[in-house]
């Protein structure tokens, strides 16, 4: 399984983390048949 890495400014991650996480996870589950119970993403904050 691959892991999705999201690079973004600290402020952007703080504001949109939950929405982005849900959207990315839903897309992975639907398009690549990833398991629903596992999340394969990592947010990397930038200054």
DSSP file (Angstrom, degrees, kcal/mol; ACC not computed):
  #  RESIDUE AA STRUCTURE BP1 BP2  ACC     N-H-->O    O-->H-N    N-H-->O    O-->H-N    TCO  KAPPA ALPHA  PHI   PSI    X-CA   Y-CA   Z-CA
    1    1 A X              0   0    0      0, 0.0     2,-0.2     0, 0.0    33,-0.0   0.000 360.0 360.0 360.0 140.7    0.0    0.0    0.0
    2    2 A X        -     0   0    0     38,-0.0     2,-0.4     1,-0.0     0, 0.0  -0.502 360.0-133.7 -90.7 164.3    1.2    3.5   -0.8
    3    3 A X        -     0   0    0     -2,-0.2     2,-0.5    38,-0.0    38,-0.2  -0.972  12.1-136.7-120.2 134.1    1.1    6.5    1.5
    4    4 A X  E     -a   41   0A   0     36,-3.3    38,-2.5    -2,-0.4     2,-0.5  -0.764  17.5-159.2 -89.7 129.7   -0.1    9.9    0.4
    5    5 A X  E     -a   42   0A   0     -2,-0.5     2,-0.6    36,-0.2    38,-0.2  -0.945   2.7-163.4-113.4 129.7    2.0   12.8    1.6
    6    6 A X  E     -a   43   0A   0     36,-2.9    38,-3.3    -2,-0.5     2,-0.5  -0.950   1.2-164.9-115.5 115.8    0.5   16.3    1.7
    7    7 A X  E     +a   44   0A   0     -2,-0.6     2,-0.3    36,-0.2    38,-0.2  -0.877  29.2 138.6 -98.8 127.2    2.9   19.2    2.0
    8    8 A X  E     -a   45   0A   0     36,-1.7    38,-2.2    -2,-0.5    -2,-0.0  -0.982  55.3 -76.3-159.3 165.3    1.3   22.5    3.0
    9    9 A X  E  >  -a   46   0A   0     -2,-0.3     4,-2.4    36,-0.2     5,-0.2  -0.331  45.4-114.6 -63.9 149.6    1.7   25.5    5.2
   10   10 A X  H  > S+     0   0    0     36,-2.0     4,-2.5     1,-0.2     5,-0.2   0.902 116.7  51.2 -50.4 -45.9    1.1   25.0    8.9
   11   11 A X  H  > S+     0   0    0      1,-0.2     4,-1.9    35,-0.2    -1,-0.2   0.883 109.1  50.2 -63.8 -39.1   -1.9   27.4    8.8
   12   12 A X  H  > S+     0   0    0      2,-0.2     4,-2.6    -3,-0.2    -1,-0.2   0.918 111.5  47.7 -66.3 -44.1   -3.5   25.5    5.8
   13   13 A X  H  X S+     0   0    0     -4,-2.4     4,-1.9     1,-0.2    -2,-0.2   0.919 110.5  52.5 -62.7 -43.2   -3.1   22.1    7.5
   14   14 A X  H  < S+     0   0    0     -4,-2.5    -1,-0.2    -5,-0.2    -2,-0.2   0.880 116.4  39.6 -60.7 -38.1   -4.6   23.5   10.7
   15   15 A X  H  < S+     0   0    0     -4,-1.9    -2,-0.2    -5,-0.2    -1,-0.2   0.860 130.1  23.5 -79.9 -36.9   -7.7   24.8    8.9
   16   16 A X  H  X S+     0   0    0     -4,-2.6     4,-3.0    -5,-0.2     5,-0.3   0.332  83.2 110.1-117.8   7.0   -8.3   22.1    6.3
   17   17 A X  H  X S+     0   0    0     -4,-1.9     4,-2.8     1,-0.2     5,-0.2   0.899  83.6  44.1 -54.5 -49.4   -6.8   18.9    7.8
   18   18 A X  H  > S+     0   0    0      2,-0.2     4,-2.5    -4,-0.2    -1,-0.2   0.926 116.7  45.8 -65.5 -45.4  -10.1   17.1    8.5
   19   19 A X  H  > S+     0   0    0      2,-0.2     4,-2.3     1,-0.2    -2,-0.2   0.927 116.6  45.0 -64.2 -44.8  -11.7   18.0    5.2
   20   20 A X  H  X S+     0   0    0     -4,-3.0     4,-2.8     2,-0.2     5,-0.3   0.921 112.8  51.5 -63.9 -43.5   -8.6   17.1    3.2
   21   21 A X  H  X S+     0   0    0     -4,-2.8     4,-2.5    -5,-0.3     5,-0.2   0.928 112.1  45.7 -59.7 -46.8   -8.2   13.9    5.1
   22   22 A X  H  X S+     0   0    0     -4,-2.5     4,-2.5    -5,-0.2    -1,-0.2   0.909 114.3  48.1 -64.2 -42.6  -11.7   12.8    4.6
   23   23 A X  H  X S+     0   0    0     -4,-2.3     4,-2.1    -5,-0.2    -2,-0.2   0.924 114.6  44.8 -65.8 -44.7  -11.7   13.7    0.8
   24   24 A X  H  X S+     0   0    0     -4,-2.8     4,-2.4     2,-0.2    -2,-0.2   0.926 114.3  49.1 -65.5 -44.6   -8.4   11.9    0.2
   25   25 A X  H  X S+     0   0    0     -4,-2.5     4,-2.5    -5,-0.3     5,-0.2   0.921 110.8  49.8 -62.5 -44.2   -9.4    8.8    2.2
   26   26 A X  H  X S+     0   0    0     -4,-2.5     4,-2.5    -5,-0.2     5,-0.2   0.904 111.0  49.9 -61.2 -41.8  -12.8    8.6    0.4
   27   27 A X  H  X S+     0   0    0     -4,-2.1     4,-2.9     2,-0.2     5,-0.4   0.905 111.7  48.2 -64.5 -41.5  -11.0    8.8   -3.0
   28   28 A X  H  X S+     0   0    0     -4,-2.4     4,-1.9     2,-0.2     6,-1.3   0.914 113.2  47.0 -65.0 -43.5   -8.5    6.1   -2.1
   29   29 A X  H  X S+     0   0    0     -4,-2.5     4,-0.8     4,-0.2    -2,-0.2   0.926 119.0  40.6 -64.0 -44.5  -11.2    3.8   -0.8
   30   30 A X  H  < S+     0   0    0     -4,-2.5    -2,-0.2    -5,-0.2    -3,-0.2   0.929 125.3  31.5 -72.5 -46.3  -13.4    4.3   -3.9
   31   31 A X  H  < S+     0   0    0     -4,-2.9    -3,-0.2    -5,-0.2    -2,-0.2   0.848 132.9  26.0 -86.3 -34.2  -10.8    4.3   -6.7
   32   32 A X  H  < S-     0   0    0     -4,-1.9    -3,-0.2    -5,-0.4    -1,-0.2   0.342  98.5-121.0-113.6   5.8   -8.1    2.0   -5.4
   33   33 A X     <  +     0   0    0     -4,-0.8    -4,-0.2    -5,-0.3    -3,-0.1   0.859  48.2 171.2  57.0  40.2  -10.2   -0.2   -3.1
   34   34 A X        -     0   0    0     -6,-1.3    -1,-0.2    -9,-0.1     2,-0.1  -0.436  44.6 -87.9 -72.5 155.1   -8.1    0.6    0.0
   35   35 A X    >   -     0   0    0      1,-0.1     3,-0.7    -2,-0.1    -1,-0.1  -0.405  29.5-138.9 -65.0 139.6   -9.5   -0.6    3.4
   36   36 A X  T 3  S+     0   0    0      1,-0.2    -1,-0.1    -2,-0.1    -7,-0.1   0.819  97.5  58.8 -68.5 -31.1  -11.9    1.8    5.0
   37   37 A X  T 3  S+     0   0    0      2,-0.0     2,-0.4     0, 0.0    -1,-0.2   0.604  97.7  67.5 -79.9 -10.4  -10.5    1.3    8.5
   38   38 A X    <   -     0   0    0     -3,-0.7     2,-0.5   -13,-0.1    -4,-0.0  -0.885  67.9-148.8-113.2 143.0   -6.9    2.4    7.7
   39   39 A X        -     0   0    0     -2,-0.4     2,-0.3     2,-0.1    -3,-0.1  -0.941   7.1-169.4-111.4 127.3   -5.8    5.9    6.7
   40   40 A X        +     0   0    0     -2,-0.5   -36,-3.3   -37,-0.0     2,-0.3  -0.419  49.4  99.4-114.1  54.1   -2.8    6.1    4.3
   41   41 A X  E     -a    4   0A   0     -2,-0.3     2,-0.4   -38,-0.2   -36,-0.2  -0.977  45.8-164.3-141.3 154.6   -1.9    9.8    4.5
   42   42 A X  E     -a    5   0A   0    -38,-2.5   -36,-2.9    -2,-0.3     2,-0.5  -0.993  12.7-145.6-140.7 129.1    0.6   12.0    6.2
   43   43 A X  E     -a    6   0A   0     -2,-0.4     2,-0.6   -38,-0.2   -36,-0.2  -0.830  11.4-165.5 -97.0 129.9    0.5   15.7    6.5
   44   44 A X  E     -a    7   0A   0    -38,-3.3   -36,-1.7    -2,-0.5     2,-0.2  -0.928  13.8-145.3-118.5 106.4    3.8   17.5    6.5
   45   45 A X  E     -a    8   0A   0     -2,-0.6     2,-0.3   -38,-0.2   -36,-0.2  -0.444  10.5-157.7 -76.1 142.5    3.7   21.1    7.7
   46   46 A X  E      a    9   0A   0    -38,-2.2   -36,-2.0    -2,-0.2   -35,-0.2  -0.884 360.0 360.0-116.3 149.8    5.9   23.8    6.2
   47   47 A X              0   0    0     -2,-0.3   -38,-0.1   -38,-0.2    -1,-0.0   0.464 360.0 360.0 -71.1 360.0    6.9   27.1    7.8
